[in-house]
Amino acid sequence: MRFALILSVCLEKRLLMHHYIRLLACAAGVWLAGMGGVRAQDALPAPMQPDMPMDNVERFDFFVYNLDGPLPLTENPANELYRGVWNQGATFSYNIPLPDSLTIDLRGYCMPTPSARINDVFGFRPRRRRVHYGLDIKVELGDTIRAAFDGKVRTRTFNRRGYGNYVIIRHENGLETLYGHLSAALVRENQLVHAGDPIGLGGSTGRSTGTHLHFETRLLGTALNPALMFDFPNGRSTGDKYDFSRKVATKAVQSSAAYVKVRQGDTLSAIAKRSGSSVKNICKLNKITQRTIIRPGQTLRVR
């Protein structure tokens, strides 16, 4: 009887000791795993297989490839296209020939204003005898005007008889956008801006008959219809890209330019050549002869 009791006590102590040993082993395993010293063999990950040959992976340049779509913001947007020409002030005279064709990336855009009301469209204005080179979008005084794409501010200035307070931004896709009649400009020249950044406040400065945003899109100084790239009524771009054609763009500008203003030193033949018309046609449209004296500032119909 006494032997059985002693045996029972020994077995209980052995079981209890075995339990303690297991607990100590588990604790040691957790500590070593935390230190990175022990890992179960079956927990090792399987070797990863690359989705492309490793030589392609090594050549992959993450600084050039942008997963978001548009090219990254740089200090010299579209520098190759503009041949290093930057400080043009308020002018669009580059004396650089337009490319025959160019794909303009419209990804990463931002509508310059949420307003969908267009007061005036792109094209020739017979009543004023001049070309309207952009869109007039109705905004309220003080409304925030935003950059259409990533870019760099080329010009911030004031023109009392024209755009009033206005900003010109050059973008990496080759476009330059102009924002006119602002009550205030919120950026400085040579400042880098991202699409959607506030660049001005809506106003009616300069030659304006009411509060609105005058918005232009230009390529190497040539005005393009913003409606080809921005769908203001629906608040979106017209697509991921716009395929520019020099032939189509030139024809659009020439068809709009039905009137010209005579410059200092102009002749009828020079005006005819510049406008794609003929001296005979200009004389007929204006009821003059080839001997008629024309003066600077005079307006002539060319088609």
C-alpha positions in Angstrom: 0.0 0.0 0.0 2.8 2.4 1.0 4.7 1.5 -2.2 1.7 2.2 -4.4 1.3 5.6 -2.8 4.9 6.5 -3.3 4.7 5.4 -7.0 1.6 7.5 -7.5 3.4 10.6 -6.1 6.5 10.0 -8.3 4.4 9.7 -11.4 2.5 13.0 -10.7 5.8 14.8 -10.1 7.2 13.3 -13.4 4.2 14.5 -15.3 4.4 17.9 -13.7 8.1 18.2 -14.6 7.4 17.1 -18.2 4.7 19.8 -18.4 7.2 22.4 -17.2 9.8 21.2 -19.7 7.3 21.6 -22.5 6.4 25.1 -21.4 10.1 26.1 -21.2 10.8 24.7 -24.7 7.8 26.6 -26.1 9.0 29.8 -24.5 12.5 29.3 -25.8 11.2 28.7 -29.3 9.2 31.9 -29.3 12.2 33.9 -28.0 14.6 32.5 -30.6 12.1 33.0 -33.4 11.8 36.7 -32.4 15.5 37.0 -32.5 15.6 35.5 -36.0 17.7 32.5 -34.8 15.3 29.6 -35.4 12.7 28.9 -38.0 11.0 25.7 -38.8 12.1 24.1 -42.0 8.6 23.7 -43.4 8.0 27.5 -42.8 10.7 28.5 -45.3 9.1 30.2 -48.3 9.4 28.6 -51.7 11.9 30.2 -54.1 10.2 33.1 -56.0 10.1 32.8 -59.8 10.4 36.1 -61.6 7.6 37.1 -64.0 10.2 38.2 -66.6 13.8 37.3 -67.3 16.2 38.8 -64.7 18.2 40.7 -67.3 15.0 42.6 -68.2 14.4 43.3 -64.5 17.9 44.6 -64.1 17.5 47.0 -67.0 14.1 48.2 -65.7 14.3 52.0 -64.9 11.8 52.9 -62.3 12.8 56.6 -62.6 11.6 56.7 -66.2 8.6 54.5 -66.0 5.6 56.1 -64.2 3.0 53.7 -62.9 0.4 56.5 -62.7 0.5 57.2 -66.4 1.8 60.7 -67.3 5.4 61.6 -67.3 6.8 62.9 -64.0 7.2 66.6 -63.2 10.6 67.9 -64.3 12.5 71.2 -64.2 12.3 71.6 -68.0 9.0 70.4 -69.3 9.0 69.4 -73.0 12.5 70.9 -73.3 13.4 68.8 -76.4 10.2 69.9 -78.2 10.9 73.6 -77.4 14.6 73.2 -78.1 15.6 74.8 -74.8 13.6 78.0 -75.4 12.0 79.1 -72.2 12.0 82.7 -71.2 9.7 84.1 -73.8 7.9 86.4 -71.4 4.3 86.9 -72.5 4.8 85.9 -76.2 4.2 82.7 -78.1 6.7 83.4 -80.8 9.1 80.4 -80.9 10.1 80.3 -84.6 10.2 76.5 -84.2 8.3 74.5 -86.9 5.4 72.4 -85.8 5.8 68.7 -86.0 3.8 66.9 -88.7 2.1 64.9 -85.9 2.4 64.5 -82.2 0.5 62.4 -79.6 -0.4 64.6 -76.7 -0.8 62.7 -73.4 -3.9 63.8 -71.6 -3.6 61.5 -68.6 -3.2 63.0 -65.2 -5.3 66.1 -66.2 -7.4 68.3 -63.9 -10.3 70.5 -65.1 -9.2 74.1 -64.5 -12.6 74.9 -63.0 -15.6 72.7 -62.1 -17.8 75.1 -64.1 -19.5 73.6 -67.1 -20.9 76.8 -68.6 -19.1 77.9 -71.8 -19.7 81.6 -72.6 -17.6 81.8 -75.8 -16.1 79.1 -78.0 -12.9 78.9 -80.0 -12.8 80.4 -83.5 -13.3 83.5 -85.6 -15.7 86.3 -84.4 -17.1 88.2 -87.4 -18.6 91.0 -85.3 -15.2 91.7 -83.7 -13.3 90.7 -86.8 -10.8 88.7 -84.8 -10.0 85.2 -83.7 -10.9 84.0 -80.2 -8.0 81.6 -79.4 -9.6 79.9 -76.4 -12.7 79.1 -74.4 -14.5 81.5 -72.0 -15.8 79.6 -69.0 -18.2 81.2 -66.6 -16.7 81.5 -63.1 -17.5 83.6 -60.0 -15.2 86.2 -58.6 -12.7 84.5 -56.4 -13.3 81.0 -57.7 -10.2 78.8 -57.5 -8.6 78.2 -60.9 -6.3 75.1 -61.0 -3.5 73.8 -63.2 -4.7 71.5 -66.0 -1.5 69.3 -65.9 1.8 69.0 -64.1 4.1 71.7 -65.4 6.2 74.8 -64.8 4.9 78.4 -64.7 6.5 80.2 -67.7 4.8 83.6 -67.3 2.8 85.4 -64.7 2.0 89.0 -65.8 -0.7 91.6 -66.4 -2.1 93.1 -69.6 -4.6 95.9 -69.2 -6.0 95.7 -72.7 -5.9 92.0 -73.1 -5.9 89.0 -70.7 -5.6 91.1 -67.5 -3.9 89.1 -64.8 -2.8 85.8 -66.5 -0.6 82.8 -66.1 1.0 80.6 -68.7 2.1 77.1 -67.8 4.2 74.7 -69.9 3.5 71.0 -69.5 5.5 67.9 -70.1 3.1 66.7 -72.8 4.1 69.7 -75.0 1.1 71.9 -74.3 1.2 75.4 -72.8 -2.0 76.5 -71.1 -3.1 80.1 -70.5 -5.5 81.3 -67.7 -6.7 84.8 -68.3 -8.7 87.6 -66.6 -7.7 86.4 -63.1 -8.5 88.6 -60.1 -5.2 87.3 -58.6 -2.4 84.9 -59.6 -1.3 82.5 -56.8 1.9 81.3 -58.4 5.2 82.8 -59.4 7.3 82.4 -62.6 9.5 79.3 -62.8 7.4 77.6 -60.1 6.7 73.8 -60.5 3.0 73.0 -60.1 1.0 69.7 -60.1 -2.3 69.1 -61.9 -5.0 70.5 -59.6 -2.8 73.0 -57.7 -4.5 76.4 -57.3 -2.8 78.9 -59.6 -5.3 81.8 -59.6 -8.7 83.2 -58.6 -11.5 83.9 -61.0 -12.0 87.6 -62.1 -12.7 90.0 -64.8 -9.4 91.9 -65.2 -8.1 93.2 -68.6 -10.4 93.4 -71.6 -13.4 91.6 -70.2 -17.1 92.2 -70.1 -17.8 89.9 -67.1 -16.3 87.5 -64.6 -15.0 84.5 -66.5 -11.9 82.3 -67.2 -10.2 82.7 -70.6 -8.6 79.3 -71.1 -6.2 78.5 -74.0 -4.2 75.4 -75.1 -1.2 76.0 -77.4 1.5 73.9 -79.0 4.7 75.8 -79.9 2.6 79.0 -79.9 -0.1 77.6 -82.2 -3.6 77.8 -80.6 -5.5 74.6 -80.4 -9.2 74.3 -79.6 -9.4 73.3 -75.9 -12.6 71.5 -76.6 -10.6 68.9 -78.5 -9.0 67.9 -75.2 -11.4 69.1 -72.4 -15.0 68.1 -72.2 -16.2 70.9 -69.9 -20.0 70.0 -70.0 -19.1 66.6 -68.6 -16.1 67.6 -66.5 -13.6 65.3 -68.0 -10.9 65.0 -70.7 -11.9 63.8 -74.2 -9.6 60.7 -73.8 -6.2 59.5 -72.7 -4.5 61.2 -75.7 -5.0 63.7 -78.5 -3.4 63.1 -81.8 -2.2 66.4 -83.1 -1.9 67.0 -86.9 -0.1 70.0 -88.2 -2.1 70.0 -91.4 -5.4 69.9 -89.6 -4.4 72.5 -87.0 -3.0 74.9 -89.7 -6.2 74.6 -91.7 -8.3 75.3 -88.6 -6.4 78.5 -87.8 -6.4 79.7 -91.4 -10.2 79.1 -91.8 -10.8 81.2 -88.7 -8.6 84.1 -89.8 -11.0 85.7 -92.2 -9.8 89.2 -91.3 -6.3 90.5 -90.7 -5.0 93.8 -89.3 -2.4 95.6 -91.5 1.1 95.8 -90.0 3.7 98.4 -90.5 5.4 97.8 -93.9 2.7 95.4 -95.1 1.7 95.0 -98.8 -1.2 93.3 -100.3 1.0 90.5 -101.6 2.6 90.0 -98.2 -0.9 89.8 -96.5 -2.1 87.4 -99.2 0.8 85.1 -98.7 0.5 85.2 -94.9 -3.2 84.5 -94.9 -3.2 81.9 -97.7 -5.4 84.1 -99.9 -4.6 86.1 -103.1 -4.3 89.8 -103.9 -7.2 89.5 -106.4 -9.5 87.9 -103.8 -8.5 90.5 -101.1 -9.3 93.4 -103.5 -12.6 91.9 -104.4 -13.7 91.3 -100.8 -12.7 94.8 -99.7 -13.8 96.6 -102.9 -10.3 98.1 -103.4 -7.7 97.9 -106.2 -4.1 96.8 -106.2 -3.2 100.5 -106.2 -5.1 101.3 -103.1 -2.9 102.6 -100.2 -3.3 100.4 -97.1 -2.3 101.8 -93.7 -1.1 100.1 -90.4 -4.0 99.2 -88.1 -6.5 98.9 -91.0 -8.6 95.7 -91.1 -8.9 93.7 -94.3 -11.0 90.7 -95.1 -8.9 87.9 -96.6 -11.6 85.3 -97.3 
